[in-house]
Amino acid sequence: MPPSPEPSTRTVDRSLFSIIVPIYNEEETLEELSRRITLLFDKLDFDACEAVIVNDGSQDESEEMIRAIIGRDPRFRGVFLSRNFGHQAAVSVGLHYARGSVIAVIDGDLQDPPETVLSLIAVLDRGADVAYGVRRRRKESWVKRSTYWLFYRLLASVSPVQIPLDAGDFCCMTRQVVDALNSLPENRRFVRGLRSWVGFRQVRVEFERDARFAGTTKYSWSKLIRLAYDGIFSLSGLPIKIMQITGFASAALSLILGLGYFIASFLAESPPGFPTLVISVWLLGGLQVFFLGILGEYIHRAYEQSLGRPVAIVREVLEAAEP
């Protein structure tokens, strides 16, 4: 999404700052993460600050470490999910539990530097409602960099909503934007896409993305593919359009071939029909199965939504005191 023209300077409500951190098996980074968030709080000129750490069903020592952090610093709150629901679900739960007038979202692996939040808030002070981070460079393998690059551009090209290129969930938002996001009923959420969909004044902020502080990535290829599915199917009607265009093209091609064979039957001996029959059956059968899969994806998503299940189940909320 291109930068919006900046209006006159305004100061955002500084009554409470919230930062949401989804966590899944991040025992190697939690101590450093809490240290840097504490340093960030000390630099902010807000009346109060809170960190909402959403534990997404971690299987390591993350939960015990989160409890210890909350015991040391009452500005930290813990939201423990009943199992692993996924990164986007954890972010969505955090948005519901964050109480701030300004809310930031940041990953728990420290690839998005907490210190950059100061730059994001400065953009909000200049009139933006959303300040989202755009990564200059990704410190990952060229395969993942290329895949991300392709996905963002594909999504931007097929979605009627302007999706920022190379922007993740790292951002700062005003309370009004978060309330709008929380009002959306989807249970299969692609947060950065929904953030663009709700509108408001959104401004990009470029930053240098760090390498992972410790441990290994928890986003496997299967999870990345699922995230891409959520983005494309929730924000674009492209798959249905592909079905319509391909179906029309197949019908037109069949008509042309049929007309050609009809004319050939008058001019010369008819060509053998077995190869043509086999190719046609395989082609049309493959297209039908492919299209049924696309329709099935939409139907399955509609069915999931009709069940009315929540994005995630919260097992426990832990806080030492009111911020």
Residue, then its C-alpha position, 0 to 999 in steps of 0.5 A: m500500500p503506498p504511503s498516504p499523504e500526511p495530514s497535520t501533526r496530531t498526538v495519539d492518545r498516550s494513556l496506555f501502550s500495548i504490545i502483542v507478542p505471539i509465542y510458540n516454543e521460544e524459550e531461547t529468545l524469551e529472556e532477551l525479548s522481555r529485556r528489550i521490551t522493558l527497555l522500550f517501555d522505559k523510552l516511551d512517553f505513555d502513562a502506562c505500558e503492557a506486553v500481552i504475551v500469547n502462548d500458542g500452545s508451546q511444548d517447551e519451557s516457554e510457559e514457565m518462563i512467561r510466568a516468571i517474567i510476569g512475576r518480575d514485571p507486572r506490565f507483562r500479561g500472559v494469555f495461554l491458549s489451550r493448544n497450538f492454534g497458529h500464529q494468526a490466531a495467536v495475534s488475533v487473540g492478542l488483539h482482543y486482550a490488548r487494552g491500549s490506546v496504541i497497540a503494536v504487534i511484533d513477533g517473538d523471534l526478535q527479527d522485528p526489532p522492538e526498538t523500531v516501535l519508536s519510529l512507528i509511533a512517530v508516524l502515528d503522531r504525524g496523523a497515521d492510523v496504522a504504521y506498518g513495517v516493511r522489511r528492506r532485507r530478509k536474512e533468510s535463505w534465497v529460497k524463502r526470500s524468493t517465495y515471499w517475494l513472489f507471494y506478496r506480489l501475487l497476492a497484491s496483483v489478485s486482491p481488490v484490496q491494496i496489500p502492502l508488499d513485503a510487510g508482515d504483521f509488525c505494526c502499530m495501530t490506534r485503538q479505532v483500527v484494532d476495534a475494527l479488526n476485532s469486529l470482523p467475524e472471520n475465524r480463518r484470519f490473515v491479519r495483515g490482509l484484514r488490516s489493509w481491508v479495514g482501511f484508515r490512513q496507513v503508512r509504511v515504515e522501512f526497517e532492517r529486519d534482523a536475523r532470528f535471535a536464537g532457535t529455529t523458525k516455527y513456520s514450516w513450509s506447510k504453515l507458510i502454504r496454509l498462510a498463503y491459502d488464507g491470504i488468497f482465498s480470503l481476499s481474492g476471487l481469483p480462483i473462481k475467475i480462473m475456473q470460469i476462464t479456463g472452463f470457457a477456454s476449454a469449451a471454445l477449444s472443444l468447439i473448434l476441434g469438433l468443427g475441424y473434425f467435421i470439416a475434415s470428414f468431408l475432405a478426407e478420411s476421418p482421422p483415428g479418434f482414439p487418441t483424441l478421445v483419451i486426451s480429451v477425457w484426461l484433460l477434462g477429467g483433470l480440470q474437473v477434479f482441480f475445479l472441484g478442489i477449489l470449490g471444495e476449499y470455498i465450501h469448507r471455509a464457509y462450513e467452518q465459518s458457519l460452525g461459529r467456532p472461535v479463533a482460539i480457546v484461551r485456557e488462562v489469562l495471567e496478570a500480576a496487576e493492572p498496568 
